[in-house]
Amino acid sequence: MEFETIIGLEVHAQLLTRSKMFCGCSAAYQTAEPNTHVCPVCLGLPGALPVINREAVAYTIMAGLSLGCSIPSYSKFDRKNYMYPDLMKGYQISQYDLPLCVNGVFEFPTANGTGRVGIRRVHLEEDTARLVHRASNGRSYSLVDANRSGVPLIEIVTEPDLRSPEEARSFLVALRQVLRYLGVSTGNMEEGAFRCDANISQRSTDGTVVGPKVEIKNMNSFRAVERALHYEIERQRAALRNGETLVQETRGWLDDQGITVSQRTKEFAEDYRYFPEPDLPPLYLTEEDVAGIRARMPELPAARRARFAAQYGLSESDAALLTEERAVADYFESVVDGNQALARDAANWITGEIFALMRDQDLAIDEINVSPQQLRRLITLVTDGTITMRSAKEVLAAVHETGRDPDAIVEERGLAQVSDAAQLAEVVKTVLAENPAAVADYRKGKKAAIGFLLGQVMRHMRGTANPAVARQLLEQALEDEG
């Protein structure tokens, strides 16, 4: 029996607001001492009244618009009731039947072209507290840190349109990129700012067998999502082929073992006893409200990628590299500064030397101590023949280390390119005398030997020799002596 995989995702993303969703406490909980960013509202104390965070609403609508969603004019908050130790009030303020964003469509790049997934809803809620698990004297216990309680959180629910783990991973990568471009979330999975649950089922290609939906939790990386889905596909298909009974349930992913394990039978909406939040008014949004929020949105990754290819004549791969992070794309455009002729060289420098510097020192683009203006000047020094490419790399490293301008470093270190034929002829003479074996190889027809000899000239000149002039002098000297 052949099967088709059906996947839908539920993605939670923390919003980058300064304060929490329903109170004025700081939302920067990651580095704070436990239970220091708390108040009666986020602790769920009796009589405390929530107040809606306006910026969180705007961020949610921005996310919805970027996913092609419609923004209803009327929305409301609801109470979602369940009893977990990390839920301070015994219920969560969320949204149920009237969310902020609905009925979207999102296209994203995949290995096979372009994927397309429906977005059922994007709704706004509050995050829970955090449990810290400890062990002492052979016994385990858990502590509650309420700093995270009340942090604004959006949930993005897709339609069951995904058909493979690889497609699900591609969607998550693209979604995270969009949220980071918007500046509404860090998208950091390691810190829990971007979390994913997956719903997966199987149906036979002839439609005679439809397996129940299983939810997978506890996946904290893109790789974990892909691995968990692959495992669950094989587990479900084997059970269905063997005539075993599958149940609708929630399963947890154990990354170290590479398996999913049953956690509980799947809850349904009625289990949460939703009802409208009585302490918060409904939200009414006008077309002007939505237009104002839309005007705050930056150019999104797909549009910017296409524009870079068209406007600057970049390859699709370079355009994708430069637009992967908004800060890198901004840096590139600041370097070019409207000069189309610089675009190709700027792209090469950023994807080559700048990215290498970032990798070697584990830095983000905004931590590189080379301003766009300094990089633009360095590129100009190479293109106008003032310095060689080899010297330029030395200058780049010096600019990053010192913050000084390229011209000052070139002058101080004597890195200006030497094109004087008389000066270079003396160096060529010395190099030929020092390397008789390479000279002999060249005269035997091994023309590639001139590359070695040119390298020796550059070494003698500390990379300042004009390569074209040096090569011409080498060829002339070798032919004359031959």
Order of alpha helices (4+ residues) and beta strands (2+ residues): beta-alpha-beta-beta-beta-beta-beta-beta-beta-beta-alpha-beta-beta-alpha-beta-beta-beta-beta-alpha-alpha-alpha-alpha-alpha-alpha-alpha-alpha-alpha-alpha-alpha-alpha-alpha
